[in-house]
Amino acid sequence: MKNDEWETYEAKEEDKAFEHLTKTLQQIEDARVVYIDDFIPEGEEESDQILKKR
């Protein structure tokens, strides 16, 4: 493999790795979404809860 071919191959592999990392980070961010309805006891309303964002 010539030097130019290697640099092109290496750049493509870096792009793939970056895309994979970006996708993984997006999945982590999506997993952090929490819906308050999941934690409100039955019979109470959202306005009865004290919400704190971390």
N, C-alpha and C positions, 0 to 999 in steps of 0.2 A: 504494500500500500504506500503510495507516495505521500509526502508530507502534506500537500494540499488536500488530498483525499482524507487523510487522518484528521486534519483540523475540521473539515466539513462533517465527518462522522462524529467527532467529539462534540461539535456544536449541536448537532441533531440530538445526541444523547442527553446533553445538558438541557435542551428544550423539553425533551420528554420528561426528564426528572423534575424540571420546574413545573410543568403542567400537572404532574402527579402530586407534587407537594401542594400546589394551589388547590387542587380538587380535595385533597385530604384536609387541608385547613378549612375549606368551605364546609365539609361534612362535620368537622368539629364544631364550627360556629353554629350550624343548623341544629346540632344535637344539644346545644346550650339553651335552646328556646324552651321556656317553661310556661305553660298556660295556667293562670291562676285558678281557673275553674277546676283543675285537677286537685287543688288543695283546699277548696272551700268546703267546710262541713255542710252536710245536707241541712237545709232549713235556714242557712245564713246567706247573706248576699255579699257581693264584692265590696260594697261600701262599708260593711262591718269589719273588714280586714284591714290591718295595717301593712302596707306594702313597703318594702325596702329593697332597693336595687343595690347589688354588690358592685 
